[in-house]
């Protein structure tokens, strides 16, 4: 069976190619519209025009060498210019990471993570759920406040005995930069989940899905264990630490599926 992370990389690669092809398809009618050859953009192509207007005319790109929109479209249409495609196509890698984990688990193990308005849990807004770091309650509809609550839950799994398995999902690739605080955020949320169960005697479970090379590396060279191994030590019957490839086994050994 193919492992999650290679599948994740290949899925993103194919998505990148699809978005680049869509960009090229949209470039010519967008150029024709700007140059007056057509009076109206065909349906489905307005996104590129709007993106260029926003980024170029309003100066959001901050380009050292300002360009006209037509010049950028010519670069996109140039078959020898691949960098323009990567620069201007939609980036699927910045969105939908949790959705890819959900798709993988459904396809490979028939495990369904329920997420979105339909299932009553969203990343933000009135249907978001976060732990309070003051009371350890799982609060609904509160904004994330640094030092007061955690990252929101990403969804839930229906487990045996009709209990919920709340999911906290991460796919982290690189060290450094914004990822330096990821391990601390995960540990903080794991500890909040454990405290919540201790105080509330809840039947709910909390599942932490941690995928990507970041967790398989050691934080310091002197460490004996990887990040995942250290976090996994916090795992128990009701707080489950897993990857997308090990979740099925973790749930099965607890008789939850």
C-alpha positions, 0 to 999 in steps of 0.5 A: 500500500502506498504511504501517505506522504509520497501520495501527498506529494504526487497528488500536489504535483498533479494538481500543480500541473492542472492549475498551470494548464488552466492558467494557460487556457485562461491567459489568451481570452484574458489578453483578448479582453484587455486588448479589446478583441473581445468585449466580455470574458468567457465564464470561468476565466475572470479569476485570472483577470481579477488576480492580475488587476489586484496584484499589478494595478494595486501594487500588491506584488511590489515588483522591482520591475513593474510590468503591464498586464499584457506583458505578464500574459505574454510570459504565461503564454510563452511555451519556454517560460515555465517560471511564469506559470508557477508564479501566477497559477493557483497554489494548491499546496497552501490549501486543502491539506486537511482535505487530502488527509481525509481523502487518503483515509477514506480511500485507503482505510474507509475512515471518514473524517467529517468536516465542514458546515454540513458536519458542524465543525469548521476551522473558524466561525461559529462552528469552530472548536478550540481548547481553552488553555485556562479551563481546558473546555472545548469551546465553540465559536471562539476566536484563537487568542494567543496564550488563551486557546489552541488551534481549532479541531479539523473534524471528527470521526464517528467511533464505536459506542457513538462517541466522537473522535475529534481530529487535529490534523497537520502535514508539516514538511520543513524545519525552520521559519514558521514550523519551529513553533509547530511541535510546541503547538501540537504538544500544548493541544495534546496536553489540553485534550488530556486535561479536558478528559480528566476534568470532564470525564468525557466519552469523546476521543481526541485524534492527532494526525501528524504527517510529514518529514518534520515529525520524523526528524529529531529536533536536536542532534543530541535527541534520542527520539524523533519529534513524532516519537516524543509526542507519541509518548503522550498518547493514551486510550482517549488521546491518540497520536497517529499518522495517516498510515497508522491511524487505522491500527491505533483505532483498532487496538483500542476497539474503536472501529 
